[in-house]
């Protein structure tokens, strides 16, 4: 069995690694098809693993950084000049990376198949029973098939195994898989923010959608969360979470006019935010950018539990508002499944739906959002008492029940809380 790599495979490994050294985010595109073990050249496995470690830490990914990391690890298998050569010859194109990553994956599958076949043939000094030989060959065929099929489909045994694994995880977590919904009454409708689900929070302007989102974030600080704010700045979004944690208004926090105990409460809340697995972005205005940064967040945090978009109508893209929302709806639904997290998208309710008090979901810009969502929560304010808020579960695809929940802004207007017995 030849151990010499074909030149086209070597070229593809060069192409992928060189592109990553020029544009580190292309690592995410390559990861759709390959991992470190896919590389046939040991040096290339070393470079890939070092690049991945640096990327996960949010550090620079370039020849100098990789060489420095390898020196720290006392690994002298890769020369600095070789890294510079890879970068110099690179074409930093996602299309190119995906093409060459596919070739690397194919070559890796062939090497594994050849290795298994060699092992089978090496054991044929004496004729084995035909049944054993057939079983070995069938096992080889299945392994090769799995490696080239990738994620094109799942067979029924795999699906049932996954269902059973999720049931065990849910039982170990106390009955729900995902983030337990942090409000008792809402939990009776929607027990958890579950992996792979899309929640849409609808409401007219100034009904409390962002306050509700800040309340949610304050309750689930231990969850690995990425927030994409296309309305507030990152600072404003973080300040709203501090307000929800402390009961201090954003205005008071911005002014700095705080008493000693208020200052201590603010510092304590800010320390909690610093320690939380929470990333806030305010520079992602396209769904593709959100997808990219979500993958980066998942790498950095070791996975994602929750992703929040505030608010979805501000996303940019080609076409009319309806076309953009249609694209966003499908993309957010796919993102929830791919990232295995719950996506919460805040959305405006159309003026027409508000005037007509429509039974249909009037999410501004598209019924597509309503169609894609697993859950829709509609927030509205009481015209007679502005502090009173009605939270209506309009759609509940996964759990079933729908209905209304009486809520209110708290005393300082920093959280939305459920109302019990007429008191908040």
ZAKOL-906545 format. One record per residue (C-alpha): x, y, z; residue in three letters; residue number from 1. Coordinates in pm, 1 decimal, m for minus. Layout:
<nodes>
node east X north Y up Z res ALA n NUM
...
</nodes>
This chain:
<nodes>
node east 0.0 north 0.0 up 0.0 res UNK n 1
node east 150.1 north 331.2 up m108.3 res UNK n 2
node east 196.4 north 598.8 up 156.7 res UNK n 3
node east 279.4 north 869.1 up m95.6 res UNK n 4
node east 14.3 north 1138.8 up m118.1 res UNK n 5
node east m114.8 north 1236.5 up m458.9 res UNK n 6
node east m1.9 north 1580.2 up m573.8 res UNK n 7
node east m359.2 north 1707.5 up m609.2 res UNK n 8
node east m425.0 north 1622.2 up m242.0 res UNK n 9
node east m108.2 north 1802.6 up m135.7 res UNK n 10
node east m216.1 north 2104.1 up m342.4 res UNK n 11
node east m558.1 north 2103.5 up m177.9 res UNK n 12
node east m409.2 north 2088.8 up 171.8 res UNK n 13
node east m181.6 north 2379.7 up 80.1 res UNK n 14
node east m479.2 north 2574.2 up m60.2 res UNK n 15
node east m695.2 north 2534.5 up 250.8 res UNK n 16
node east m424.7 north 2613.1 up 505.3 res UNK n 17
node east m291.9 north 2905.9 up 304.1 res UNK n 18
node east m639.7 north 3057.5 up 273.7 res UNK n 19
node east m690.4 north 3029.3 up 650.5 res UNK n 20
node east m360.1 north 3207.3 up 712.7 res UNK n 21
node east m485.4 north 3495.5 up 495.9 res UNK n 22
node east m850.1 north 3497.8 up 612.1 res UNK n 23
node east m896.4 north 3303.4 up 938.8 res UNK n 24
node east m1278.9 north 3301.8 up 915.3 res UNK n 25
node east m1243.5 north 3061.0 up 621.5 res UNK n 26
node east m1161.8 north 2800.5 up 886.5 res UNK n 27
node east m1536.1 north 2779.0 up 949.9 res UNK n 28
node east m1609.2 north 2699.1 up 584.9 res UNK n 29
node east m1344.5 north 2426.8 up 584.1 res UNK n 30
node east m1481.8 north 2276.4 up 904.5 res UNK n 31
node east m1803.6 north 2187.5 up 724.2 res UNK n 32
node east m1609.7 north 1910.3 up 548.5 res UNK n 33
node east m1286.3 north 1833.3 up 734.5 res UNK n 34
node east m1107.0 north 1826.2 up 1068.0 res UNK n 35
node east m744.3 north 1785.5 up 1169.3 res UNK n 36
node east m743.8 north 1412.3 up 1105.9 res UNK n 37
node east m846.4 north 1469.4 up 744.1 res UNK n 38
node east m498.5 north 1592.3 up 650.3 res UNK n 39
node east m259.0 north 1334.6 up 514.6 res UNK n 40
node east 54.8 north 1538.6 up 587.8 res UNK n 41
node east 143.6 north 1540.9 up 958.3 res UNK n 42
node east 275.5 north 1897.6 up 930.2 res UNK n 43
node east m58.6 north 2009.3 up 794.8 res UNK n 44
node east m243.6 north 1843.6 up 1084.4 res UNK n 45
node east m18.1 north 2034.9 up 1322.4 res UNK n 46
node east m82.2 north 2366.1 up 1145.4 res UNK n 47
node east m459.1 north 2309.1 up 1135.2 res UNK n 48
node east m480.5 north 2221.7 up 1505.7 res UNK n 49
node east m269.6 north 2524.3 up 1602.0 res UNK n 50
node east m481.2 north 2753.5 up 1383.6 res UNK n 51
node east m799.9 north 2615.0 up 1539.1 res UNK n 52
node east m667.9 north 2666.1 up 1893.7 res UNK n 53
node east m572.8 north 3027.8 up 1818.5 res UNK n 54
node east m906.0 north 3094.9 up 1647.5 res UNK n 55
node east m1105.3 north 2956.0 up 1940.0 res UNK n 56
node east m910.2 north 3183.3 up 2175.7 res UNK n 57
node east m985.8 north 3486.6 up 1958.8 res UNK n 58
node east m615.4 north 3537.4 up 1883.8 res UNK n 59
node east m451.5 north 3623.8 up 1553.1 res UNK n 60
node east m416.0 north 3335.4 up 1309.7 res UNK n 61
node east m110.2 north 3404.5 up 1095.9 res UNK n 62
node east 232.2 north 3245.8 up 1037.1 res UNK n 63
node east 395.7 north 3437.0 up 1322.8 res UNK n 64
node east 124.9 north 3342.6 up 1574.4 res UNK n 65
node east 118.9 north 2976.6 up 1469.4 res UNK n 66
node east 497.1 north 2946.8 up 1475.4 res UNK n 67
node east 504.7 north 3112.1 up 1819.8 res UNK n 68
node east 243.4 north 2869.0 up 1951.9 res UNK n 69
node east 434.8 north 2569.1 up 1816.6 res UNK n 70
node east 755.1 north 2699.9 up 1978.2 res UNK n 71
node east 569.1 north 2722.5 up 2311.1 res UNK n 72
node east 465.4 north 2360.3 up 2262.6 res UNK n 73
node east 824.4 north 2260.4 up 2174.5 res UNK n 74
node east 702.1 north 2138.0 up 1835.8 res UNK n 75
node east 967.8 north 2189.5 up 1568.2 res UNK n 76
node east 801.0 north 1993.9 up 1287.1 res UNK n 77
node east 696.0 north 2308.9 up 1098.1 res UNK n 78
node east 939.1 north 2575.4 up 978.8 res UNK n 79
node east 851.5 north 2944.7 up 980.1 res UNK n 80
node east 948.5 north 2964.6 up 613.1 res UNK n 81
node east 698.7 north 2691.8 up 525.2 res UNK n 82
node east 414.5 north 2883.1 up 694.9 res UNK n 83
node east 512.9 north 3198.1 up 506.8 res UNK n 84
node east 516.1 north 3002.7 up 180.7 res UNK n 85
node east 165.1 north 2868.9 up 243.4 res UNK n 86
node east 34.4 north 3218.9 up 305.9 res UNK n 87
node east 215.2 north 3372.1 up 8.0 res UNK n 88
node east 65.5 north 3127.4 up m243.7 res UNK n 89
node east m288.9 north 3137.9 up m102.2 res UNK n 90
node east m618.7 north 3231.3 up m262.7 res UNK n 91
node east m849.7 north 3346.7 up 18.3 res UNK n 92
node east m1183.1 north 3247.9 up m134.6 res UNK n 93
node east m1467.1 north 3060.4 up 34.3 res UNK n 94
node east m1551.4 north 2888.1 up m292.6 res UNK n 95
node east m1192.0 north 2769.3 up m328.3 res UNK n 96
node east m1173.9 north 2654.5 up 34.7 res UNK n 97
node east m1494.2 north 2452.4 up 8.5 res UNK n 98
node east m1375.9 north 2291.2 up m315.4 res UNK n 99
node east m1035.9 north 2193.7 up m178.3 res UNK n 100
node east m1178.9 north 2086.8 up 158.1 res UNK n 101
node east m1406.0 north 1849.2 up m32.1 res UNK n 102
node east m1105.6 north 1701.0 up m211.7 res UNK n 103
node east m923.7 north 1660.6 up 120.2 res UNK n 104
node east m1226.2 north 1485.7 up 269.4 res UNK n 105
node east m1246.1 north 1247.6 up m28.6 res UNK n 106
node east m874.6 north 1169.0 up m4.6 res UNK n 107
node east m908.1 north 1109.7 up 369.5 res UNK n 108
node east m1195.8 north 866.4 up 310.7 res UNK n 109
node east m987.3 north 679.5 up 51.9 res UNK n 110
node east m692.8 north 654.3 up 291.4 res UNK n 111
node east m912.2 north 515.6 up 568.0 res UNK n 112
node east m1066.0 north 265.9 up 327.6 res UNK n 113
node east m724.2 north 159.1 up 202.1 res UNK n 114
node east m596.8 north 117.5 up 557.1 res UNK n 115
node east m895.2 north m97.9 up 654.0 res UNK n 116
node east m859.6 north m307.5 up 340.1 res UNK n 117
node east m489.6 north m355.2 up 410.9 res UNK n 118
node east m575.0 north m471.5 up 764.4 res UNK n 119
node east m830.7 north m716.5 up 626.0 res UNK n 120
node east m591.0 north m855.1 up 366.7 res UNK n 121
node east m308.7 north m878.4 up 620.5 res UNK n 122
node east m523.6 north m1116.2 up 823.4 res UNK n 123
node east m575.5 north m1356.6 up 534.6 res UNK n 124
node east m269.0 north m1576.3 up 593.0 res UNK n 125
node east m522.3 north m1849.3 up 646.9 res UNK n 126
node east m858.0 north m1855.3 up 475.5 res UNK n 127
node east m1112.8 north m1712.4 up 721.6 res UNK n 128
node east m1470.9 north m1832.6 up 734.1 res UNK n 129
node east m1665.5 north m1669.3 up 452.9 res UNK n 130
node east m1907.3 north m1519.0 up 704.8 res UNK n 131
node east m1625.2 north m1336.5 up 888.1 res UNK n 132
node east m1477.2 north m1208.7 up 562.6 res UNK n 133
node east m1817.5 north m1086.6 up 445.0 res UNK n 134
node east m1874.8 north m909.0 up 777.6 res UNK n 135
node east m1537.4 north m734.5 up 751.0 res UNK n 136
node east m1608.4 north m618.6 up 397.4 res UNK n 137
node east m1957.0 north m498.9 up 493.5 res UNK n 138
node east m1810.6 north m302.6 up 783.6 res UNK n 139
node east m1560.0 north m143.0 up 547.7 res UNK n 140
node east m1833.2 north m46.0 up 302.1 res UNK n 141
node east m2043.2 north 110.7 up 578.4 res UNK n 142
node east m1749.3 north 310.8 up 713.6 res UNK n 143
node east m1662.3 north 444.7 up 370.2 res UNK n 144
node east m2026.0 north 520.1 up 295.8 res UNK n 145
node east m2066.0 north 712.5 up 621.9 res UNK n 146
node east m1754.6 north 917.3 up 557.6 res UNK n 147
node east m1859.0 north 1028.6 up 209.4 res UNK n 148
node east m2228.5 north 1066.7 up 287.8 res UNK n 149
node east m2145.5 north 1320.9 up 559.2 res UNK n 150
node east m2476.8 north 1485.0 up 660.2 res UNK n 151
node east m2685.3 north 1414.0 up 354.5 res UNK n 152
node east m2931.2 north 1204.7 up 549.8 res UNK n 153
node east m2979.1 north 996.7 up 858.5 res UNK n 154
node east m3097.2 north 638.2 up 861.4 res UNK n 155
node east m3374.6 north 531.6 up 1096.7 res UNK n 156
node east m3146.1 north 357.4 up 1351.2 res UNK n 157
node east m2944.3 north 678.7 up 1381.6 res UNK n 158
node east m3259.8 north 886.3 up 1426.8 res UNK n 159
node east m3396.4 north 655.5 up 1695.9 res UNK n 160
node east m3058.8 north 652.4 up 1873.4 res UNK n 161
node east m3056.7 north 1033.4 up 1875.4 res UNK n 162
node east m3414.1 north 1046.5 up 2010.3 res UNK n 163
node east m3316.0 north 810.0 up 2291.0 res UNK n 164
node east m3002.8 north 1011.7 up 2372.6 res UNK n 165
node east m3209.8 north 1330.1 up 2394.8 res UNK n 166
node east m3460.9 north 1158.8 up 2623.2 res UNK n 167
node east m3182.1 north 1050.5 up 2858.7 res UNK n 168
node east m3032.8 north 1402.2 up 2856.6 res UNK n 169
node east m3373.0 north 1554.5 up 2928.8 res UNK n 170
node east m3432.4 north 1314.6 up 3218.1 res UNK n 171
node east m3091.0 north 1396.1 up 3364.0 res UNK n 172
node east m3167.1 north 1769.0 up 3327.1 res UNK n 173
node east m3489.5 north 1740.1 up 3523.1 res UNK n 174
node east m3736.2 north 1683.8 up 3242.8 res UNK n 175
node east m3648.3 north 1938.5 up 2975.4 res UNK n 176
node east m3375.2 north 1962.2 up 2717.4 res UNK n 177
node east m3240.3 north 2311.9 up 2675.8 res UNK n 178
node east m3268.7 north 2622.4 up 2893.9 res UNK n 179
node east m3559.4 north 2599.3 up 3140.7 res UNK n 180
node east m3794.9 north 2890.1 up 3073.1 res UNK n 181
node east m3729.5 north 3134.2 up 3361.5 res UNK n 182
node east m4092.0 north 3245.5 up 3417.0 res UNK n 183
node east m4326.9 north 3005.2 up 3594.6 res UNK n 184
node east m4650.6 north 3081.9 up 3406.9 res UNK n 185
node east m4481.0 north 3095.0 up 3066.4 res UNK n 186
node east m4309.3 north 2765.7 up 3152.5 res UNK n 187
node east m4652.8 north 2599.8 up 3167.0 res UNK n 188
node east m4685.7 north 2679.5 up 2793.6 res UNK n 189
node east m4320.3 north 2661.7 up 2685.1 res UNK n 190
node east m4113.4 north 2453.3 up 2929.1 res UNK n 191
node east m3775.8 north 2528.5 up 2773.6 res UNK n 192
node east m3585.1 north 2720.2 up 2512.3 res UNK n 193
node east m3498.5 north 2400.6 up 2331.3 res UNK n 194
node east m3209.7 north 2328.0 up 2094.1 res UNK n 195
node east m3310.2 north 2367.2 up 1730.3 res UNK n 196
node east m3617.9 north 2582.0 up 1804.9 res UNK n 197
node east m3697.2 north 2928.8 up 1671.4 res UNK n 198
node east m3893.8 north 3168.2 up 1893.6 res UNK n 199
node east m4028.4 north 3493.3 up 1749.5 res UNK n 200
node east m4118.8 north 3770.8 up 1994.9 res UNK n 201
node east m4361.8 north 4007.4 up 1822.3 res UNK n 202
node east m4490.7 north 4343.2 up 1933.7 res UNK n 203
node east m4556.9 north 4696.6 up 1823.5 res UNK n 204
node east m4292.3 north 4965.5 up 1880.9 res UNK n 205
node east m4227.6 north 5035.0 up 2252.2 res UNK n 206
node east m4433.1 north 4744.7 up 2383.1 res UNK n 207
node east m4137.5 north 4600.2 up 2574.1 res UNK n 208
node east m3972.1 north 4348.6 up 2339.6 res UNK n 209
node east m3616.5 north 4460.2 up 2420.8 res UNK n 210
node east m3696.3 north 4480.0 up 2792.9 res UNK n 211
node east m3833.1 north 4125.9 up 2776.4 res UNK n 212
node east m3512.8 north 4013.5 up 2602.0 res UNK n 213
node east m3296.4 north 4185.5 up 2866.2 res UNK n 214
node east m3502.8 north 4013.5 up 3136.2 res UNK n 215
node east m3444.9 north 3678.5 up 2966.2 res UNK n 216
node east m3069.0 north 3735.7 up 2941.5 res UNK n 217
node east m3051.3 north 3836.4 up 3307.9 res UNK n 218
node east m3222.4 north 3509.8 up 3405.1 res UNK n 219
node east m3000.9 north 3280.4 up 3195.6 res UNK n 220
node east m2652.3 north 3424.3 up 3242.1 res UNK n 221
node east m2501.6 north 3077.1 up 3271.7 res UNK n 222
node east m2622.9 north 2980.7 up 2923.4 res UNK n 223
node east m2376.9 north 3012.4 up 2635.0 res UNK n 224
node east m2532.8 north 3302.7 up 2451.9 res UNK n 225
node east m2467.4 north 3518.5 up 2145.5 res UNK n 226
node east m2668.4 north 3839.5 up 2104.7 res UNK n 227
node east m2692.6 north 4019.5 up 1771.2 res UNK n 228
node east m2824.7 north 4371.0 up 1820.8 res UNK n 229
node east m2915.2 north 4550.2 up 1499.7 res UNK n 230
node east m3082.9 north 4833.0 up 1690.6 res UNK n 231
node east m2894.7 north 4914.5 up 2013.8 res UNK n 232
node east m2518.1 north 4935.3 up 2045.3 res UNK n 233
node east m2340.2 north 4658.0 up 2232.5 res UNK n 234
node east m2289.2 north 4895.8 up 2524.4 res UNK n 235
node east m2660.1 north 4980.3 up 2540.6 res UNK n 236
node east m2756.0 north 4614.2 up 2521.1 res UNK n 237
node east m2515.0 north 4521.3 up 2802.1 res UNK n 238
node east m2639.1 north 4818.0 up 3007.4 res UNK n 239
node east m2998.1 north 4693.4 up 2972.5 res UNK n 240
node east m2893.7 north 4355.5 up 3111.6 res UNK n 241
node east m2720.6 north 4529.2 up 3404.6 res UNK n 242
node east m3043.8 north 4724.9 up 3459.6 res UNK n 243
node east m3244.3 north 4401.2 up 3460.1 res UNK n 244
node east m3004.3 north 4248.7 up 3712.3 res UNK n 245
node east m3003.0 north 4546.5 up 3948.3 res UNK n 246
node east m3331.0 north 4731.7 up 3900.8 res UNK n 247
node east m3130.8 north 5047.1 up 3822.2 res UNK n 248
node east m3253.4 north 5231.0 up 3514.9 res UNK n 249
node east m3023.0 north 5268.6 up 3213.0 res UNK n 250
node east m3055.4 north 5644.4 up 3260.5 res UNK n 251
node east m2923.8 north 5620.3 up 3615.8 res UNK n 252
node east m2638.0 north 5395.4 up 3505.2 res UNK n 253
node east m2543.2 north 5633.9 up 3223.8 res UNK n 254
node east m2553.5 north 5940.9 up 3446.5 res UNK n 255
node east m2329.1 north 5789.1 up 3712.5 res UNK n 256
node east m2542.8 north 5954.1 up 3982.6 res UNK n 257
node east m2558.3 north 5647.3 up 4205.3 res UNK n 258
node east m2558.5 north 5601.6 up 4579.2 res UNK n 259
node east m2294.7 north 5379.8 up 4737.9 res UNK n 260
node east m2521.5 north 5075.6 up 4745.5 res UNK n 261
node east m2633.5 north 5137.7 up 4385.4 res UNK n 262
node east m2272.8 north 5164.0 up 4271.7 res UNK n 263
node east m2193.4 north 4835.5 up 4446.8 res UNK n 264
node east m2495.7 north 4667.2 up 4285.4 res UNK n 265
node east m2388.0 north 4793.4 up 3942.4 res UNK n 266
node east m2030.6 north 4671.2 up 3990.1 res UNK n 267
node east m2152.1 north 4329.9 up 4107.1 res UNK n 268
node east m2382.2 north 4295.6 up 3803.8 res UNK n 269
node east m2104.9 north 4403.3 up 3566.9 res UNK n 270
node east m1875.8 north 4141.7 up 3722.0 res UNK n 271
node east m2141.3 north 3878.3 up 3658.2 res UNK n 272
node east m2156.2 north 3984.9 up 3294.0 res UNK n 273
node east m1777.9 north 3966.4 up 3264.9 res UNK n 274
node east m1783.3 north 3608.2 up 3393.7 res UNK n 275
node east m2082.3 north 3501.0 up 3182.7 res UNK n 276
node east m2045.2 north 3304.7 up 2855.3 res UNK n 277
node east m2216.3 north 3595.3 up 2675.9 res UNK n 278
node east m2107.9 north 3766.2 up 2352.2 res UNK n 279
node east m2284.2 north 4076.6 up 2216.8 res UNK n 280
node east m2240.2 north 4195.3 up 1857.1 res UNK n 281
node east m2375.6 north 4519.1 up 1712.8 res UNK n 282
node east m2205.1 north 4508.6 up 1372.8 res UNK n 283
node east m2384.9 north 4217.5 up 1203.4 res UNK n 284
node east m2656.2 north 4348.4 up 969.6 res UNK n 285
node east m2680.6 north 4052.6 up 733.0 res UNK n 286
node east m2794.3 north 3699.6 up 809.5 res UNK n 287
node east m2472.3 north 3559.4 up 661.1 res UNK n 288
node east m2268.9 north 3772.3 up 902.9 res UNK n 289
node east m2479.8 north 3647.3 up 1194.5 res UNK n 290
node east m2421.8 north 3287.9 up 1082.1 res UNK n 291
node east m2045.6 north 3345.0 up 1064.2 res UNK n 292
node east m2022.2 north 3510.3 up 1405.5 res UNK n 293
node east m2251.8 north 3249.5 up 1558.9 res UNK n 294
node east m2008.5 north 2979.0 up 1452.0 res UNK n 295
node east m1719.9 north 3180.6 up 1591.4 res UNK n 296
node east m1910.0 north 3222.6 up 1918.6 res UNK n 297
node east m1979.1 north 2848.8 up 1934.2 res UNK n 298
node east m1609.0 north 2776.7 up 1891.0 res UNK n 299
node east m1512.1 north 3028.7 up 2156.4 res UNK n 300
node east m1777.3 north 2924.1 up 2410.0 res UNK n 301
node east m1765.3 north 2550.3 up 2342.3 res UNK n 302
node east m2111.7 north 2552.6 up 2188.9 res UNK n 303
node east m2420.8 north 2774.3 up 2192.5 res UNK n 304
node east m2737.4 north 2741.2 up 2399.3 res UNK n 305
node east m2911.7 north 3064.4 up 2299.5 res UNK n 306
node east m2891.4 north 3314.1 up 2013.9 res UNK n 307
node east m3087.2 north 3641.0 up 2024.1 res UNK n 308
node east m3152.8 north 3874.6 up 1728.9 res UNK n 309
node east m3293.6 north 4220.7 up 1816.1 res UNK n 310
node east m3465.1 north 4299.5 up 1590.5 res UNK n 311
node east m3507.2 north 4103.2 up 1271.1 res UNK n 312
node east m3659.1 north 4373.0 up 1046.3 res UNK n 313
node east m3331.8 north 4568.1 up 1061.3 res UNK n 314
node east m3143.6 north 4290.2 up 884.7 res UNK n 315
node east m3010.7 north 4401.0 up 548.0 res UNK n 316
node east m3011.7 north 4212.5 up 218.9 res UNK n 317
node east m3130.3 north 4213.3 up m137.4 res UNK n 318
node east m3493.4 north 4256.5 up m236.5 res UNK n 319
node east m3800.6 north 4393.0 up m63.2 res UNK n 320
node east m3871.7 north 4370.6 up 309.2 res UNK n 321
node east m4084.8 north 4063.6 up 246.6 res UNK n 322
node east m3806.5 north 3895.6 up 47.9 res UNK n 323
node east m3550.2 north 3976.1 up 316.8 res UNK n 324
node east m3776.3 north 3840.9 up 589.9 res UNK n 325
node east m3844.1 north 3526.4 up 390.5 res UNK n 326
node east m3470.1 north 3468.5 up 360.5 res UNK n 327
node east m3417.5 north 3554.5 up 727.7 res UNK n 328
node east m3692.8 north 3316.8 up 841.4 res UNK n 329
node east m3543.9 north 3018.4 up 660.4 res UNK n 330
node east m3189.8 north 3111.5 up 762.7 res UNK n 331
node east m3272.5 north 3156.0 up 1131.8 res UNK n 332
node east m3460.0 north 2826.9 up 1136.1 res UNK n 333
node east m3159.3 north 2654.6 up 977.4 res UNK n 334
node east m2920.1 north 2829.7 up 1216.6 res UNK n 335
node east m3114.8 north 2698.3 up 1516.3 res UNK n 336
node east m3086.0 north 2342.7 up 1383.1 res UNK n 337
node east m2721.5 north 2364.9 up 1274.7 res UNK n 338
node east m2601.8 north 2531.7 up 1595.8 res UNK n 339
node east m2827.4 north 2313.0 up 1814.4 res UNK n 340
node east m2939.1 north 2617.6 up 2008.6 res UNK n 341
node east m3261.1 north 2811.9 up 2060.0 res UNK n 342
node east m3285.3 north 3122.6 up 1840.7 res UNK n 343
node east m3498.0 north 3408.6 up 1975.4 res UNK n 344
node east m3580.3 north 3672.1 up 1713.6 res UNK n 345
node east m3751.3 north 3997.5 up 1809.5 res UNK n 346
node east m3988.8 north 4125.0 up 1544.1 res UNK n 347
node east m4222.8 north 4420.1 up 1496.2 res UNK n 348
node east m4593.4 north 4358.5 up 1452.2 res UNK n 349
node east m4743.4 north 4522.2 up 1143.6 res UNK n 350
node east m4953.2 north 4834.3 up 1191.8 res UNK n 351
node east m5236.5 north 4675.0 up 995.9 res UNK n 352
node east m5247.6 north 4373.7 up 1225.2 res UNK n 353
node east m5258.2 north 4600.4 up 1529.4 res UNK n 354
node east m5547.3 north 4806.9 up 1387.8 res UNK n 355
node east m5748.7 north 4500.6 up 1299.3 res UNK n 356
node east m5659.7 north 4305.8 up 1615.6 res UNK n 357
node east m5594.6 north 4023.4 up 1371.1 res UNK n 358
node east m5604.9 north 3663.9 up 1482.7 res UNK n 359
node east m5336.5 north 3587.1 up 1225.1 res UNK n 360
node east m4980.1 north 3663.4 up 1318.8 res UNK n 361
node east m4901.4 north 4005.0 up 1174.1 res UNK n 362
node east m4525.0 north 4005.0 up 1207.1 res UNK n 363
node east m4405.4 north 4300.3 up 1007.4 res UNK n 364
node east m4250.6 north 4202.6 up 677.4 res UNK n 365
node east m4352.6 north 3840.8 up 641.6 res UNK n 366
node east m4584.2 north 3561.2 up 733.0 res UNK n 367
node east m4274.6 north 3353.1 up 659.5 res UNK n 368
node east m4141.8 north 3434.1 up 1008.1 res UNK n 369
node east m4464.6 north 3304.7 up 1156.6 res UNK n 370
node east m4451.3 north 2991.3 up 943.5 res UNK n 371
node east m4089.2 north 2915.5 up 1038.3 res UNK n 372
node east m4126.7 north 2981.5 up 1411.7 res UNK n 373
node east m4175.6 north 2702.4 up 1663.3 res UNK n 374
node east m4315.5 north 2953.3 up 1912.7 res UNK n 375
node east m4457.4 north 3303.0 up 1875.8 res UNK n 376
node east m4505.0 north 3533.8 up 2173.4 res UNK n 377
node east m4702.7 north 3852.0 up 2113.7 res UNK n 378
node east m4637.0 north 4140.8 up 2353.8 res UNK n 379
node east m4892.7 north 4420.7 up 2392.2 res UNK n 380
node east m4938.0 north 4708.1 up 2638.2 res UNK n 381
node east m5253.1 north 4790.1 up 2833.3 res UNK n 382
node east m5382.4 north 5125.5 up 2703.9 res UNK n 383
node east m5527.7 north 5216.7 up 3043.7 res UNK n 384
node east m5228.7 north 5107.6 up 3252.3 res UNK n 385
node east m4897.4 north 5143.1 up 3058.4 res UNK n 386
node east m4715.2 north 4925.7 up 3309.3 res UNK n 387
node east m4941.5 north 4632.0 up 3238.2 res UNK n 388
node east m4827.2 north 4394.6 up 2964.1 res UNK n 389
node east m5007.3 north 4104.9 up 2802.5 res UNK n 390
node east m4786.4 north 3822.5 up 2677.2 res UNK n 391
node east m4979.8 north 3595.1 up 2444.7 res UNK n 392
node east m4849.7 north 3260.6 up 2324.1 res UNK n 393
node east m4989.0 north 3270.2 up 1970.0 res UNK n 394
node east m4812.3 north 2963.3 up 1834.6 res UNK n 395
node east m4666.3 north 2663.0 up 2011.4 res UNK n 396
node east m4565.1 north 2405.3 up 1753.9 res UNK n 397
node east m4362.6 north 2178.6 up 1982.7 res UNK n 398
node east m4554.2 north 2183.6 up 2313.0 res UNK n 399
node east m4912.9 north 2260.7 up 2212.1 res UNK n 400
node east m5100.2 north 2497.9 up 2446.0 res UNK n 401
node east m5154.3 north 2864.5 up 2364.8 res UNK n 402
node east m5295.7 north 3141.0 up 2581.3 res UNK n 403
node east m5235.8 north 3470.2 up 2758.7 res UNK n 404
node east m5009.1 north 3561.6 up 3049.6 res UNK n 405
node east m5052.6 north 3878.3 up 3253.5 res UNK n 406
node east m4724.4 north 4061.0 up 3301.3 res UNK n 407
node east m4602.2 north 4405.7 up 3400.2 res UNK n 408
node east m4296.1 north 4624.7 up 3398.7 res UNK n 409
node east m4130.3 north 4621.9 up 3737.8 res UNK n 410
node east m4107.8 north 4931.6 up 3958.1 res UNK n 411
node east m3810.0 north 5078.3 up 3769.2 res UNK n 412
node east m3919.4 north 4965.7 up 3418.1 res UNK n 413
node east m3608.0 north 4747.1 up 3385.1 res UNK n 414
node east m3773.6 north 4403.4 up 3369.0 res UNK n 415
node east m4097.4 north 4243.5 up 3257.4 res UNK n 416
node east m4231.0 north 4016.4 up 3530.6 res UNK n 417
node east m4531.9 north 3790.5 up 3557.7 res UNK n 418
node east m4829.3 north 3914.0 up 3759.4 res UNK n 419
node east m4973.2 north 3694.0 up 4032.9 res UNK n 420
node east m5304.6 north 3766.4 up 4202.6 res UNK n 421
node east m5317.3 north 4117.1 up 4063.9 res UNK n 422
node east m4976.4 north 4218.6 up 4206.6 res UNK n 423
node east m4642.6 north 4225.7 up 4025.1 res UNK n 424
</nodes>
